[in-house]
Amino acid sequence: MGEKKNGKKLSALIDALNDDLAYELSSVVQYLTYAAKVSGPYRPELSKWMLAEVPEETGHARFLADKIVALGGEPVTTPKPVARARTNRAILEAETDAAKRYTVRARRAEEVGEKGLQVQLEEMVRDETGHRDETRRILRDWNL
């Protein structure tokens, strides 16, 4: 009975990781697109900052895809839709709630005994929180 329950938890974890993967794929598209769309006197700084985030988001996506396969799942290939943003402020406010998702996911990983996954997800919480904090600072300090 316990093995069946753990199997359901593992299956639910794989599904949730696939949802996270779709968001990470979306983040890559989002940063690339928004870097091209920013305008005005802050464009060079904003564009550079957004493009610098792409390798990190790609790394998150790669980790998630690899882990999904290692757990016996099939990684998704379609990103979540990217919201259209028409102003610099809207572009910067488009940061997702990834830190919350990864916090929940880390708890699920712990429940099924995936300590390495739990630790990596906690690192990703730190990364995403850093993105959020940097975005807040940009919005506060730059009168966009």
N, C-alpha and C positions, 0 to 999 in steps of 0.2 A: 504494500500500500504506500509506504513512504517513497519508494522508488518512482511510482506512478505520479505522486504529488510533486516530487522533485523534477520529473520529466516535464510536467505541465509548467512549472516555474521556469525551467530552462527554455521551453518553447516560447513562453511569454517574454522572457528576456531577449531572445533572438528577435522577436517581432519588434520590441521596443528599440533594440539596437539598430534595426533596419530603419525605423522611423528617424532615429538620430542620424543615421547615414544619409538619408534623404535631405535632412536639414543641413548637414555639412556640405553636401554637393550643392545645395542651394546657396550656401554662404560663399562658395567659390564663385558661382555665377554672379551673385549679388555684388561682391567686392570688385570683380572685373568690370561689371556693367556700371556700377556707381562711380568707380574711379574714372571712367570715361565721361560720365555725365556731370561731375562737379564743375562748377564755374565760378567766376569772380576772382578777386584778388588772392583768395586762399587756395585756389585750385591746385597749384603745384604741391603744397604741403598735404592737402587732403588726399589727392590722388596718390601721392607717394605712400602715405600712411595706409591707405586701403590696399594698394598693391602689395605692400609688405605683409599684409595679413593672409594673402592667398596661400603661400607655402604652409603656413600653420594649419589653415583649414583643410588643405589637401592632405596634410599629415594625419589630421584627425580622421578624415574620411578613409584613408588607407588603413589606419589602425582598426577602425570599426569593420571595414570589409573583411580584413584578415581574421578578425576575431569571430565574426559571424560564420565564416567558413570553418574555422577551427571548432566552433561549437556545433557544427553540423547543419548550418543554415545556408541559404542562398542570398547573397547581397542584392539589394535593390539597385537599379541603375537609373532611376528617374528622380531628379531633385524635386523638392517641394517648390511650389510656385514662388517666384520672386516678385515682391510688391513693386509696383512702379512708383518711383519717387521723382518729384518734379523740382524740388528745391534742395539746397544743401542741408537745411535743417531736417527735412524729411529723410534724406539719405542717411544722415547720421543717427536719426532716431529709429532706423530700421533694425537695429541690433536685436537679435532674438533672445528668447528666454532660455538659452542653451544651458546656462549655469544651473537653473532649476531642474531641467530635464536630467542633466548628468548627476546631480545630487541624488535624485530618485533612483536613477539607474545604478549608481554605486551601491545603494542599499540593496537593490535586487541582486546584484552580483554577489554581495556578501551572503545573502540568503541561500544562494545555490552553491556556495563554497568557491567562487571564482575570485580569490584574493588578488591575483595579478590584475584582473580586469577592474576590480574595485579601485585599486591604487591608481591605475591609469585614468580611470574616469574622474577620480578626485583631482588628478593633475589637470585634466581638461576643464574641470570646474574652475581651477585657478586661472587657466588661460582665458576662459570666457569672461570671468569676473574682471580680469585685467582689460579686456576689450571694452566691457561696459564702463569701467571706471575712466578709461582714456576718452571714450566718447563723451561722457559727462563733462570731463574737463575741457574738451574742445568746444562743446556747446556753451559752457559757462564763460570761458575766456575769450571766445571769438563771438562777436555780435553778428551772428548769421541771420 
